[in-house]
Every structure is written in structure tokens, then in C-alpha cells.
């Protein structure tokens, strides 16, 4: 019991030590009750994790994605690879890191290129911890076909992989956030495309029938994932 209390005290101390900021999101507050209510394997944030990297607009975009249906039993392994009709090229821009990536991830023989997949994995890393998670090839294929159907325009990513530390801090600020989000598996991305209406992007993603699609018109983005086919 003493060890458990010490771990809880450490988690609270690390998060509350971050600089306070104005606004209603309270990312610097994670109580023991939040930890108890979260996933049982919620990781304790590393001392070097800096919550100040997440500003209020970015936090708002994460909190907007309620992702219903994500709290489901674990599946074995990543989603199976699936060719969805894309050309094997992908162009991405990250809203918050300001990074751009244009890469061919599948060669002329249809084989995935390890170096390209590693670059996509790094691009999709958690914004808080810098930790990376394998990105299923099916999610890359999904982004590829969405991009093609949207005229080849660059996809802007608002959120890819979300670490337990980031998801736990956000969940402490909003009960609507999925505590077992598919973002935490690296199976999801929140996206928008400049020049394409959010409703049109939603319709494109839904038509592929490759996973979940969430529509957030007020926040100007669409959630896509390679979990069960569903929409909200």
C-alpha cells in the first residue's frame, strides 16, 4: 500500500509541477481519482515529460474527439494489411509539430518499405512524450486512398499516436475522452484537408468502409481509425 501511495504521489507531483496556464482544460492536474478511473496499465509520466508542449488549442482538438465505441475488448495484433486502392504514396503535414512528410511507402512490387514505414511511425509519434508506436499498414493505406479521393491534397494530421501519459492527463480534464482510445494503439488519426469541406472528407472516409469515422464539424476535422466499421 505504501508503494502504491508513493507512485500516486509521484504521478500527481510530476503533473502538477508543470506551469499553470489559463483556460478550462487543466492539463496540469491529474488526481488519484483520475488514475483509479483510468486504464489499469496507465504509465507513470517520465520526469522529462513536458506538458507545456501541449498548448490550449491543441488540447481542445484532442478533447473534441470523444471516439465512442473505442472502449472495446483487446484484439490480437494489429489490423490485417489491406490494399484500399491508393498508389503507395502519402503526403502529410502535422498541425502541431509543423513537420511535413512525403514518402513512397509501398514499392513497385507491392511490398512495404521499412524505412518509409519507420518515417511514418516517427511522424505519428506522441506530441507529449515523443514516444513512437507502430502504425498499421492498413491505416497508412486508408490515409492514402482518402488523399487520392480528395484530389491528392496533403493531409493535415492533428493527432496520431497518443501515449498513456497524454491520454491520462487529458482524461483528467474531460470525462468524454475515451480512456482506451484507438489513438493509444496507433490505429487512429484525426485529420483535415485544406480545400476540402469537413463533411466531404467525412463522406470520403465513410465510403472506404475500412474502420471508424468520427465527424467534428465545429472543430474542422475527421477522426479515422482501423477498428470496427462505425461512424458518429
C-alpha positions as a Markdown table, in Angstrom:
| # | Residue | x | y | z |
|---|---|---|---|---|
| 1 | Unk | 0.0 | 0.0 | 0.0 |
| 2 | Unk | 2.8 | 2.4 | 0.8 |
| 3 | Unk | 4.4 | 1.7 | -2.6 |
| 4 | Unk | 1.1 | 2.3 | -4.4 |
| 5 | Unk | 0.6 | 5.6 | -2.5 |
| 6 | Unk | 4.1 | 6.7 | -3.3 |
| 7 | Unk | 3.5 | 6.0 | -7.1 |
| 8 | Unk | 0.3 | 8.0 | -7.0 |
| 9 | Unk | 2.0 | 10.9 | -5.2 |
| 10 | Unk | 4.8 | 10.8 | -7.8 |
| 11 | Unk | 2.3 | 11.0 | -10.7 |
| 12 | Unk | 0.4 | 13.9 | -9.1 |
| 13 | Unk | 3.7 | 15.7 | -8.3 |
| 14 | Unk | 5.0 | 15.4 | -11.9 |
| 15 | Unk | 1.8 | 16.7 | -13.5 |
| 16 | Unk | 1.1 | 19.5 | -11.1 |
| 17 | Unk | 4.7 | 20.7 | -11.3 |
| 18 | Unk | 4.1 | 21.8 | -15.0 |
| 19 | Unk | 3.5 | 25.5 | -15.5 |
| 20 | Unk | -0.1 | 26.6 | -14.9 |
| 21 | Unk | -1.9 | 28.1 | -17.9 |
| 22 | Unk | -5.2 | 29.9 | -18.3 |
| 23 | Unk | -8.2 | 28.1 | -19.8 |
| 24 | Unk | -10.5 | 25.3 | -18.7 |
| 25 | Unk | -8.5 | 22.2 | -19.7 |
| 26 | Unk | -6.4 | 21.8 | -16.6 |
| 27 | Unk | -3.8 | 19.6 | -18.2 |
| 28 | Unk | -1.5 | 20.2 | -15.1 |
| 29 | Unk | -4.0 | 18.4 | -12.8 |
| 30 | Unk | -4.3 | 14.6 | -12.5 |
| 31 | Unk | -5.8 | 13.4 | -9.3 |
| 32 | Unk | -5.6 | 10.0 | -7.7 |
| 33 | Unk | -9.3 | 9.5 | -8.6 |
| 34 | Unk | -8.4 | 10.1 | -12.3 |
| 35 | Unk | -5.7 | 7.5 | -12.1 |
| 36 | Unk | -8.1 | 5.0 | -10.5 |
| 37 | Unk | -10.7 | 5.6 | -13.1 |
| 38 | Unk | -8.3 | 5.2 | -16.0 |
| 39 | Unk | -6.8 | 2.2 | -17.6 |
| 40 | Unk | -5.2 | -0.2 | -15.2 |
| 41 | Unk | -1.9 | -0.1 | -17.1 |
| 42 | Unk | -1.7 | 3.7 | -17.2 |
| 43 | Unk | 2.0 | 4.6 | -17.3 |
| 44 | Unk | 3.6 | 7.0 | -14.9 |
| 45 | Unk | 4.9 | 10.0 | -16.8 |
| 46 | Unk | 8.6 | 10.2 | -17.1 |
| 47 | Unk | 10.3 | 13.1 | -15.2 |
| 48 | Unk | 11.4 | 14.7 | -18.5 |
| 49 | Unk | 7.9 | 14.8 | -20.0 |
| 50 | Unk | 7.0 | 18.5 | -20.5 |
| 51 | Unk | 3.3 | 19.2 | -20.5 |
| 52 | Unk | 3.9 | 22.7 | -21.8 |
| 53 | Unk | 4.4 | 21.3 | -25.3 |
| 54 | Unk | 0.6 | 20.9 | -25.4 |
| 55 | Unk | -1.0 | 24.3 | -25.7 |
| 56 | Unk | -4.7 | 25.1 | -25.3 |
| 57 | Unk | -5.8 | 24.9 | -28.9 |
| 58 | Unk | -4.1 | 21.5 | -29.3 |
| 59 | Unk | -5.6 | 20.2 | -26.1 |
| 60 | Unk | -9.0 | 21.4 | -27.3 |
| 61 | Unk | -8.6 | 19.4 | -30.6 |
| 62 | Unk | -7.8 | 16.3 | -28.6 |
| 63 | Unk | -10.7 | 16.7 | -26.2 |
| 64 | Unk | -13.1 | 17.2 | -29.1 |
| 65 | Unk | -12.5 | 13.6 | -30.2 |
| 66 | Unk | -14.8 | 11.6 | -28.0 |
| 67 | Unk | -14.3 | 8.4 | -30.1 |
| 68 | Unk | -17.4 | 6.4 | -28.9 |
| 69 | Unk | -17.0 | 2.6 | -29.4 |
| 70 | Unk | -13.3 | 2.6 | -28.7 |
| 71 | Unk | -13.6 | 1.1 | -25.2 |
| 72 | Unk | -13.8 | -2.4 | -26.5 |
| 73 | Unk | -12.0 | -5.7 | -25.7 |
| 74 | Unk | -8.4 | -6.1 | -26.9 |
| 75 | Unk | -7.8 | -7.6 | -30.3 |
| 76 | Unk | -4.9 | -9.9 | -31.1 |
| 77 | Unk | -2.3 | -8.0 | -33.1 |
| 78 | Unk | -2.6 | -5.1 | -35.5 |
| 79 | Unk | -5.3 | -5.0 | -38.2 |
| 80 | Unk | -4.5 | -7.1 | -41.2 |
| 81 | Unk | -2.9 | -5.3 | -44.1 |
| 82 | Unk | -5.4 | -4.3 | -46.8 |
| 83 | Unk | -5.0 | -2.7 | -50.2 |
| 84 | Unk | -7.6 | 0.0 | -50.4 |
| 85 | Unk | -6.8 | 1.4 | -53.8 |
| 86 | Unk | -4.1 | 4.0 | -53.1 |
| 87 | Unk | -1.0 | 4.5 | -55.2 |
| 88 | Unk | 1.5 | 3.8 | -52.4 |
| 89 | Unk | 2.5 | 7.5 | -51.9 |
| 90 | Unk | 1.5 | 9.7 | -49.0 |
| 91 | Unk | 1.8 | 13.4 | -48.2 |
| 92 | Unk | 1.3 | 14.5 | -44.7 |
| 93 | Unk | 1.6 | 17.7 | -42.6 |
| 94 | Unk | 1.4 | 17.8 | -38.8 |
| 95 | Unk | -0.6 | 20.7 | -37.4 |
| 96 | Unk | 1.3 | 21.0 | -34.2 |
| 97 | Unk | 4.9 | 19.8 | -34.9 |
| 98 | Unk | 4.8 | 21.7 | -38.2 |
| 99 | Unk | 6.6 | 18.7 | -39.9 |
| 100 | Unk | 5.9 | 17.6 | -43.5 |
| 101 | Unk | 6.4 | 14.1 | -44.9 |
| 102 | Unk | 6.1 | 13.0 | -48.5 |
| 103 | Unk | 7.1 | 9.3 | -48.9 |
| 104 | Unk | 6.5 | 6.2 | -51.0 |
| 105 | Unk | 5.7 | 3.5 | -48.5 |
| 106 | Unk | 5.0 | 0.7 | -51.0 |
| 107 | Unk | 7.3 | -0.3 | -53.8 |
| 108 | Unk | 6.5 | -1.3 | -57.4 |
| 109 | Unk | 6.2 | -5.0 | -56.3 |
| 110 | Unk | 3.6 | -4.1 | -53.6 |
| 111 | Unk | 6.0 | -4.6 | -50.7 |
| 112 | Unk | 6.0 | -2.1 | -47.8 |
| 113 | Unk | 9.3 | -0.2 | -47.5 |
| 114 | Unk | 10.6 | -0.5 | -43.9 |
| 115 | Unk | 12.4 | 2.9 | -44.0 |
| 116 | Unk | 9.3 | 4.6 | -45.2 |
| 117 | Unk | 7.1 | 3.0 | -42.6 |
| 118 | Unk | 9.6 | 4.0 | -39.9 |
| 119 | Unk | 9.4 | 7.6 | -41.0 |
| 120 | Unk | 5.6 | 7.5 | -40.8 |
| 121 | Unk | 5.8 | 6.0 | -37.4 |
| 122 | Unk | 8.1 | 8.8 | -36.3 |
| 123 | Unk | 5.8 | 11.4 | -37.8 |
| 124 | Unk | 2.8 | 10.0 | -35.9 |
| 125 | Unk | 4.6 | 10.0 | -32.5 |
| 126 | Unk | 3.0 | 11.2 | -29.3 |
| 127 | Unk | 3.4 | 15.0 | -29.0 |
| 128 | Unk | 3.8 | 14.9 | -25.3 |
| 129 | Unk | 6.4 | 12.2 | -24.7 |
| 130 | Unk | 7.9 | 11.8 | -28.2 |
| 131 | Unk | 7.2 | 8.0 | -27.9 |
| 132 | Unk | 6.5 | 6.1 | -31.1 |
| 133 | Unk | 4.1 | 3.3 | -31.8 |
| 134 | Unk | 3.9 | 1.1 | -34.9 |
| 135 | Unk | 1.4 | 2.4 | -37.4 |
| 136 | Unk | -0.6 | -0.4 | -39.0 |
| 137 | Unk | -0.2 | -0.6 | -42.8 |
| 138 | Unk | -4.0 | -0.6 | -43.1 |
| 139 | Unk | -4.1 | 2.9 | -41.5 |
| 140 | Unk | -1.4 | 4.2 | -44.0 |
| 141 | Unk | -3.4 | 2.7 | -46.8 |
| 142 | Unk | -6.6 | 4.3 | -45.5 |
| 143 | Unk | -4.9 | 7.7 | -45.4 |
| 144 | Unk | -3.6 | 7.1 | -48.9 |
| 145 | Unk | -6.9 | 6.3 | -50.5 |
| 146 | Unk | -8.6 | 9.2 | -48.7 |
| 147 | Unk | -5.9 | 11.5 | -50.1 |
| 148 | Unk | -6.4 | 10.2 | -53.6 |
| 149 | Unk | -10.2 | 10.6 | -53.4 |
| 150 | Unk | -9.6 | 14.2 | -52.2 |
| 151 | Unk | -7.6 | 15.1 | -55.3 |
| 152 | Unk | -4.2 | 14.3 | -54.0 |
| 153 | Unk | -4.1 | 17.2 | -51.5 |
| 154 | Unk | -1.8 | 17.0 | -48.5 |
| 155 | Unk | -3.5 | 15.5 | -45.3 |
| 156 | Unk | -3.1 | 17.6 | -42.2 |
| 157 | Unk | -2.8 | 15.4 | -39.1 |
| 158 | Unk | -3.9 | 16.8 | -35.8 |
| 159 | Unk | -3.3 | 13.7 | -33.7 |
| 160 | Unk | -1.8 | 10.3 | -34.4 |
| 161 | Unk | -0.4 | 8.1 | -31.6 |
| 162 | Unk | -1.4 | 9.2 | -28.1 |
| 163 | Unk | 0.6 | 7.9 | -25.2 |
| 164 | Unk | -1.0 | 6.7 | -21.9 |
| 165 | Unk | 0.6 | 9.8 | -20.3 |
| 166 | Unk | -1.1 | 12.2 | -22.7 |
| 167 | Unk | -4.4 | 10.4 | -22.7 |
| 168 | Unk | -4.4 | 10.1 | -18.9 |
| 169 | Unk | -3.8 | 13.8 | -18.5 |
| 170 | Unk | -6.5 | 14.7 | -21.0 |
| 171 | Unk | -8.9 | 12.2 | -19.4 |
| 172 | Unk | -8.4 | 14.1 | -16.2 |
| 173 | Unk | -9.8 | 17.2 | -17.9 |
| 174 | Unk | -12.7 | 15.6 | -19.6 |
| 175 | Unk | -14.9 | 12.6 | -18.8 |
| 176 | Unk | -15.8 | 12.4 | -22.5 |
| 177 | Unk | -12.3 | 11.3 | -23.6 |
| 178 | Unk | -12.0 | 7.6 | -24.4 |
| 179 | Unk | -9.7 | 6.1 | -21.9 |
| 180 | Unk | -8.9 | 3.2 | -24.2 |
| 181 | Unk | -8.7 | 5.3 | -27.4 |
| 182 | Unk | -7.5 | 3.6 | -30.6 |
| 183 | Unk | -5.1 | 6.6 | -30.8 |
| 184 | Unk | -3.3 | 4.8 | -27.9 |
| 185 | Unk | -2.7 | 1.8 | -30.2 |
| 186 | Unk | -1.5 | 3.9 | -33.1 |
| 187 | Unk | -4.6 | 2.8 | -35.0 |
| 188 | Unk | -6.2 | 6.3 | -35.5 |
| 189 | Unk | -5.6 | 9.7 | -36.9 |
| 190 | Unk | -7.5 | 13.0 | -36.6 |
| 191 | Unk | -7.2 | 14.7 | -40.0 |
| 192 | Unk | -8.3 | 17.6 | -42.2 |
| 193 | Unk | -7.5 | 18.6 | -45.8 |
| 194 | Unk | -7.2 | 22.2 | -46.8 |
| 195 | Unk | -9.7 | 23.0 | -49.6 |
| 196 | Unk | -12.0 | 20.0 | -48.7 |
| 197 | Unk | -15.1 | 20.6 | -46.6 |
| 198 | Unk | -15.1 | 18.6 | -43.4 |
| 199 | Unk | -18.4 | 17.0 | -44.5 |
| 200 | Unk | -16.9 | 15.9 | -47.8 |
| 201 | Unk | -13.9 | 14.4 | -46.0 |
| 202 | Unk | -16.3 | 12.5 | -43.7 |
| 203 | Unk | -18.2 | 11.1 | -46.7 |
| 204 | Unk | -14.9 | 10.0 | -48.4 |
| 205 | Unk | -13.7 | 8.2 | -45.3 |
| 206 | Unk | -17.1 | 6.5 | -44.7 |
| 207 | Unk | -17.3 | 5.3 | -48.3 |
| 208 | Unk | -14.0 | 3.3 | -47.9 |
| 209 | Unk | -15.6 | 1.1 | -45.1 |
| 210 | Unk | -12.2 | 0.4 | -43.5 |
| 211 | Unk | -12.9 | 1.4 | -39.9 |
| 212 | Unk | -14.3 | 4.1 | -37.7 |
| 213 | Unk | -15.1 | 7.7 | -38.8 |
| 214 | Unk | -15.9 | 10.5 | -36.5 |
| 215 | Unk | -17.3 | 13.8 | -37.7 |
| 216 | Unk | -16.4 | 17.0 | -35.8 |
| 217 | Unk | -17.6 | 19.9 | -38.0 |
| 218 | Unk | -17.3 | 22.5 | -35.2 |
| 219 | Unk | -13.6 | 21.7 | -34.8 |
| 220 | Unk | -12.9 | 21.2 | -38.5 |
| 221 | Unk | -11.6 | 17.6 | -38.5 |
| 222 | Unk | -12.5 | 14.0 | -39.1 |
| 223 | Unk | -11.3 | 11.0 | -36.9 |
| 224 | Unk | -10.4 | 7.9 | -38.9 |
| 225 | Unk | -9.3 | 4.6 | -37.5 |
| 226 | Unk | -8.9 | 0.9 | -38.5 |
| 227 | Unk | -11.0 | -0.5 | -35.7 |
| 228 | Unk | -14.5 | -1.8 | -36.4 |
| 229 | Unk | -16.5 | 0.0 | -39.1 |
| 230 | Unk | -18.7 | 2.5 | -37.3 |
| 231 | Unk | -19.5 | 6.2 | -37.5 |
| 232 | Unk | -20.6 | 9.1 | -35.3 |
